[in-house]
Amino acid sequence: MFRIDELENEVRVYNDGILILESKDIGDLRELILALIDGSEDTWEVEILGNILYYINNNLSTTEVA
């Protein structure tokens, strides 16, 4: 299962306790995930990135995501 930590100056995404993505804010994280999805041919990777993006879009309320 993945977890998203919003810190003061960065956002970190963990999968099973392992840091997999890091960005300065939610907007940049969202852009990074979209770029990774577009460039990936690995089904598992696309699925987990899609799940993270879904979580961001539906559960984190920021003006950048909304």
Backbone bond lengths (Angstrom), bond angles and torsions (degrees), N, CA, C in turn:
res aa  C-N    CA-C-N  psi(-1)  N-CA   C-N-CA  omega(-1)  CA-C   N-CA-C  phi
1 M - - - 1.446 - - 1.523 109.30 -
2 F 1.290 116.34 146.89 1.457 119.49 -179.16 1.520 111.51 -100.90
3 R 1.336 114.21 158.85 1.462 121.75 -179.87 1.522 107.61 -138.32
4 I 1.321 116.64 141.47 1.460 121.78 177.38 1.525 108.36 -116.42
5 D 1.323 115.63 122.82 1.461 121.84 177.05 1.518 108.79 -107.58
6 E 1.322 115.76 123.96 1.461 121.32 175.50 1.525 107.73 -99.29
7 L 1.309 116.11 108.67 1.452 121.91 178.47 1.520 109.01 -98.78
8 E 1.310 116.72 179.48 1.464 120.42 -175.94 1.531 112.90 -60.28
9 N 1.323 117.44 -44.51 1.466 120.45 -175.55 1.518 113.82 -119.85
10 E 1.328 118.34 10.87 1.452 119.96 -178.69 1.527 111.52 -162.10
11 V 1.311 113.99 164.67 1.455 121.79 176.91 1.521 106.48 -124.23
12 R 1.328 116.52 132.73 1.463 121.21 -179.92 1.521 109.68 -122.79
13 V 1.326 115.10 140.24 1.461 121.37 177.63 1.523 107.71 -117.10
14 Y 1.334 115.38 127.05 1.457 122.04 179.34 1.521 109.27 -115.03
15 N 1.326 115.89 142.94 1.459 121.70 172.76 1.523 106.80 -122.36
16 D 1.319 116.57 117.43 1.468 122.09 -175.62 1.525 111.63 52.28
17 G 1.326 116.72 39.92 1.453 122.35 176.85 1.516 115.50 82.65
18 I 1.331 117.69 -0.85 1.462 121.97 -179.16 1.524 109.07 -104.46
19 L 1.327 116.23 127.35 1.462 121.24 178.53 1.526 109.23 -64.73
20 I 1.349 116.51 121.13 1.466 119.71 -179.26 1.525 112.91 -115.26
21 L 1.318 118.18 -26.14 1.465 121.79 179.12 1.518 109.20 -143.58
22 E 1.327 115.24 147.89 1.457 120.62 177.57 1.523 108.19 -147.42
23 S 1.322 116.39 138.99 1.456 121.17 -178.56 1.518 109.07 -150.90
24 K 1.346 115.32 166.92 1.466 118.46 -178.76 1.521 112.85 -78.23
25 D 1.351 117.85 -25.29 1.461 120.48 177.00 1.531 109.95 -158.47
26 I 1.322 115.96 173.69 1.464 121.95 -176.86 1.526 111.50 -62.32
27 G 1.314 117.50 -40.37 1.465 120.59 -179.89 1.520 112.09 -60.94
28 D 1.328 116.55 -45.36 1.466 120.17 177.97 1.525 111.16 -66.77
29 L 1.324 116.91 -37.64 1.461 120.72 177.87 1.521 110.51 -62.35
30 R 1.314 116.15 -42.55 1.469 121.03 179.04 1.530 110.57 -61.93
31 E 1.328 117.34 -44.70 1.469 121.55 178.23 1.525 111.23 -62.92
32 L 1.328 116.85 -41.19 1.460 121.49 178.13 1.522 110.85 -61.49
33 I 1.322 116.83 -45.43 1.465 120.97 -179.98 1.522 110.65 -62.80
34 L 1.315 117.77 -44.44 1.471 120.49 178.63 1.528 111.23 -60.69
35 A 1.325 117.40 -40.64 1.468 120.80 178.21 1.523 111.10 -66.05
36 L 1.326 116.88 -40.43 1.463 120.09 178.60 1.526 111.50 -66.20
37 I 1.326 117.01 -38.80 1.467 120.67 177.89 1.526 109.89 -63.37
38 D 1.324 116.85 -45.10 1.470 121.04 -179.56 1.523 112.31 -62.01
39 G 1.332 117.30 -33.24 1.457 120.51 -175.39 1.509 115.45 -95.73
40 S 1.321 117.94 -0.89 1.463 120.33 -174.67 1.521 112.52 -100.02
41 E 1.324 115.13 142.29 1.461 121.23 173.69 1.524 110.88 -110.34
42 D 1.326 117.13 -2.08 1.460 122.78 -179.18 1.526 109.24 -83.92
43 T 1.322 116.81 116.77 1.465 121.96 -176.53 1.520 111.91 -59.67
44 W 1.331 117.76 -43.21 1.459 121.10 -178.80 1.525 110.06 -63.65
45 E 1.330 116.51 -43.93 1.463 120.71 -179.48 1.527 111.22 -62.26
46 V 1.322 116.88 -44.70 1.463 121.16 178.95 1.524 110.22 -62.87
47 E 1.324 117.18 -39.28 1.467 120.68 -179.76 1.523 111.37 -64.98
48 I 1.325 118.09 -47.17 1.467 119.96 -179.12 1.523 110.98 -66.82
49 L 1.330 117.51 -39.62 1.467 120.43 177.40 1.525 110.81 -64.97
50 G 1.324 116.62 -38.96 1.461 120.87 176.33 1.517 111.60 -62.81
51 N 1.333 116.54 -39.81 1.467 120.68 178.05 1.524 111.33 -65.41
52 I 1.324 116.55 -41.25 1.465 120.38 178.09 1.524 110.11 -64.31
53 L 1.321 116.64 -44.36 1.463 121.05 178.72 1.526 110.93 -62.20
54 Y 1.324 117.43 -41.81 1.467 121.91 176.98 1.528 110.05 -59.25
55 Y 1.328 116.68 -45.52 1.458 121.30 179.55 1.527 110.74 -60.55
56 I 1.326 116.40 -45.76 1.466 120.79 179.56 1.524 110.36 -60.40
57 N 1.312 117.19 -47.45 1.465 121.25 -176.59 1.522 113.14 -67.17
58 N 1.319 117.80 -29.08 1.459 120.48 -174.05 1.520 115.50 -105.73
59 N 1.322 118.23 -15.73 1.456 119.30 -173.58 1.517 115.52 -123.11
60 L 1.307 117.78 -19.55 1.455 119.50 -179.82 1.512 108.79 -103.15
61 S 1.301 116.54 119.00 1.461 119.64 -177.04 1.519 109.75 -99.43
62 T 1.330 115.10 98.25 1.462 120.57 173.26 1.516 107.24 -131.24
63 T 1.294 116.86 158.92 1.459 119.75 179.34 1.517 111.04 -67.39
64 E 1.339 117.80 -25.70 1.458 120.41 -179.91 1.521 111.59 -72.15
65 V 1.326 117.62 -32.23 1.463 121.59 -177.21 1.512 110.69 -89.23
66 A 1.319 116.75 -37.35 1.467 120.97 -174.50 1.499 113.17 -64.79
